[in-house]
Amino acid sequence: MNLAKALQMLSPFEEMPHYDTAVAQLYVAGSKGKRELHCAAYRIRDAFASYQYAVTYGKADSA
């Protein structure tokens, strides 16, 4: 995986809080190698997806 593909994976989450921090983390992971970049990209994507799910459906359950 290269940095462009990793950034493309996170593009749906551009409006999320801490997106800039996540992009910076990808740049750092990319300097450590492809495997580290791959792991970081999927870890960050999963975290954003979980956060988005919690925000979207968490409010509906509490009402």
Biotite code that builds the C-alpha atoms (Angstrom):
import biotite.structure as struc

atoms = struc.array([
    struc.Atom([0.000, 0.000, 0.000], chain_id="A", res_id=1, res_name="MET", atom_name="CA", element="C"),
    struc.Atom([1.264, 3.468, -0.777], chain_id="A", res_id=2, res_name="ASN", atom_name="CA", element="C"),
    struc.Atom([0.447, 6.759, 0.886], chain_id="A", res_id=3, res_name="LEU", atom_name="CA", element="C"),
    struc.Atom([-1.965, 7.860, -1.859], chain_id="A", res_id=4, res_name="ALA", atom_name="CA", element="C"),
    struc.Atom([-4.067, 4.703, -1.417], chain_id="A", res_id=5, res_name="LYS", atom_name="CA", element="C"),
    struc.Atom([-4.057, 5.122, 2.370], chain_id="A", res_id=6, res_name="ALA", atom_name="CA", element="C"),
    struc.Atom([-5.238, 8.716, 2.074], chain_id="A", res_id=7, res_name="LEU", atom_name="CA", element="C"),
    struc.Atom([-7.936, 7.615, -0.369], chain_id="A", res_id=8, res_name="GLN", atom_name="CA", element="C"),
    struc.Atom([-9.214, 5.142, 2.226], chain_id="A", res_id=9, res_name="MET", atom_name="CA", element="C"),
    struc.Atom([-9.724, 7.988, 4.699], chain_id="A", res_id=10, res_name="LEU", atom_name="CA", element="C"),
    struc.Atom([-11.263, 10.467, 2.262], chain_id="A", res_id=11, res_name="SER", atom_name="CA", element="C"),
    struc.Atom([-14.892, 9.670, 3.275], chain_id="A", res_id=12, res_name="PRO", atom_name="CA", element="C"),
    struc.Atom([-14.024, 10.808, 6.799], chain_id="A", res_id=13, res_name="PHE", atom_name="CA", element="C"),
    struc.Atom([-12.609, 14.248, 5.952], chain_id="A", res_id=14, res_name="GLU", atom_name="CA", element="C"),
    struc.Atom([-15.264, 16.029, 8.018], chain_id="A", res_id=15, res_name="GLU", atom_name="CA", element="C"),
    struc.Atom([-14.535, 13.995, 11.148], chain_id="A", res_id=16, res_name="MET", atom_name="CA", element="C"),
    struc.Atom([-12.750, 15.512, 14.136], chain_id="A", res_id=17, res_name="PRO", atom_name="CA", element="C"),
    struc.Atom([-9.018, 14.783, 14.268], chain_id="A", res_id=18, res_name="HIS", atom_name="CA", element="C"),
    struc.Atom([-8.805, 14.000, 10.542], chain_id="A", res_id=19, res_name="TYR", atom_name="CA", element="C"),
    struc.Atom([-5.664, 16.130, 10.235], chain_id="A", res_id=20, res_name="ASP", atom_name="CA", element="C"),
    struc.Atom([-4.028, 14.171, 13.040], chain_id="A", res_id=21, res_name="THR", atom_name="CA", element="C"),
    struc.Atom([-4.881, 10.907, 11.303], chain_id="A", res_id=22, res_name="ALA", atom_name="CA", element="C"),
    struc.Atom([-3.294, 12.124, 8.069], chain_id="A", res_id=23, res_name="VAL", atom_name="CA", element="C"),
    struc.Atom([-0.164, 13.116, 9.972], chain_id="A", res_id=24, res_name="ALA", atom_name="CA", element="C"),
    struc.Atom([-0.056, 9.651, 11.534], chain_id="A", res_id=25, res_name="GLN", atom_name="CA", element="C"),
    struc.Atom([-0.224, 8.122, 8.056], chain_id="A", res_id=26, res_name="LEU", atom_name="CA", element="C"),
    struc.Atom([2.742, 10.194, 6.924], chain_id="A", res_id=27, res_name="TYR", atom_name="CA", element="C"),
    struc.Atom([4.755, 9.017, 9.927], chain_id="A", res_id=28, res_name="VAL", atom_name="CA", element="C"),
    struc.Atom([3.709, 5.398, 9.368], chain_id="A", res_id=29, res_name="ALA", atom_name="CA", element="C"),
    struc.Atom([4.624, 5.712, 5.709], chain_id="A", res_id=30, res_name="GLY", atom_name="CA", element="C"),
    struc.Atom([8.163, 6.675, 6.634], chain_id="A", res_id=31, res_name="SER", atom_name="CA", element="C"),
    struc.Atom([8.470, 3.444, 8.635], chain_id="A", res_id=32, res_name="LYS", atom_name="CA", element="C"),
    struc.Atom([7.556, 1.155, 5.739], chain_id="A", res_id=33, res_name="GLY", atom_name="CA", element="C"),
    struc.Atom([4.690, -0.296, 3.763], chain_id="A", res_id=34, res_name="LYS", atom_name="CA", element="C"),
    struc.Atom([3.587, -2.756, 6.431], chain_id="A", res_id=35, res_name="ARG", atom_name="CA", element="C"),
    struc.Atom([3.355, -0.059, 9.105], chain_id="A", res_id=36, res_name="GLU", atom_name="CA", element="C"),
    struc.Atom([1.440, 2.192, 6.689], chain_id="A", res_id=37, res_name="LEU", atom_name="CA", element="C"),
    struc.Atom([-0.964, -0.620, 5.839], chain_id="A", res_id=38, res_name="HIS", atom_name="CA", element="C"),
    struc.Atom([-1.671, -1.380, 9.515], chain_id="A", res_id=39, res_name="CYS", atom_name="CA", element="C"),
    struc.Atom([-2.083, 2.286, 10.403], chain_id="A", res_id=40, res_name="ALA", atom_name="CA", element="C"),
    struc.Atom([-4.446, 2.976, 7.501], chain_id="A", res_id=41, res_name="ALA", atom_name="CA", element="C"),
    struc.Atom([-6.792, 0.148, 8.425], chain_id="A", res_id=42, res_name="TYR", atom_name="CA", element="C"),
    struc.Atom([-6.600, 0.940, 12.143], chain_id="A", res_id=43, res_name="ARG", atom_name="CA", element="C"),
    struc.Atom([-7.477, 4.603, 11.556], chain_id="A", res_id=44, res_name="ILE", atom_name="CA", element="C"),
    struc.Atom([-10.237, 3.735, 9.078], chain_id="A", res_id=45, res_name="ARG", atom_name="CA", element="C"),
    struc.Atom([-11.804, 1.317, 11.568], chain_id="A", res_id=46, res_name="ASP", atom_name="CA", element="C"),
    struc.Atom([-11.614, 3.906, 14.343], chain_id="A", res_id=47, res_name="ALA", atom_name="CA", element="C"),
    struc.Atom([-13.330, 6.533, 12.191], chain_id="A", res_id=48, res_name="PHE", atom_name="CA", element="C"),
    struc.Atom([-16.003, 4.056, 11.086], chain_id="A", res_id=49, res_name="ALA", atom_name="CA", element="C"),
    struc.Atom([-16.696, 3.054, 14.705], chain_id="A", res_id=50, res_name="SER", atom_name="CA", element="C"),
    struc.Atom([-16.902, 6.691, 15.765], chain_id="A", res_id=51, res_name="TYR", atom_name="CA", element="C"),
    struc.Atom([-19.257, 7.516, 12.911], chain_id="A", res_id=52, res_name="GLN", atom_name="CA", element="C"),
    struc.Atom([-21.481, 4.555, 13.781], chain_id="A", res_id=53, res_name="TYR", atom_name="CA", element="C"),
    struc.Atom([-21.589, 5.558, 17.451], chain_id="A", res_id=54, res_name="ALA", atom_name="CA", element="C"),
    struc.Atom([-22.475, 9.152, 16.639], chain_id="A", res_id=55, res_name="VAL", atom_name="CA", element="C"),
    struc.Atom([-25.107, 8.196, 14.071], chain_id="A", res_id=56, res_name="THR", atom_name="CA", element="C"),
    struc.Atom([-26.867, 5.375, 15.872], chain_id="A", res_id=57, res_name="TYR", atom_name="CA", element="C"),
    struc.Atom([-25.998, 6.116, 19.485], chain_id="A", res_id=58, res_name="GLY", atom_name="CA", element="C"),
    struc.Atom([-28.332, 9.111, 19.603], chain_id="A", res_id=59, res_name="LYS", atom_name="CA", element="C"),
    struc.Atom([-31.239, 7.135, 18.178], chain_id="A", res_id=60, res_name="ALA", atom_name="CA", element="C"),
    struc.Atom([-30.927, 4.485, 20.909], chain_id="A", res_id=61, res_name="ASP", atom_name="CA", element="C"),
    struc.Atom([-30.811, 6.997, 23.763], chain_id="A", res_id=62, res_name="SER", atom_name="CA", element="C"),
    struc.Atom([-33.989, 8.820, 22.700], chain_id="A", res_id=63, res_name="ALA", atom_name="CA", element="C"),
])
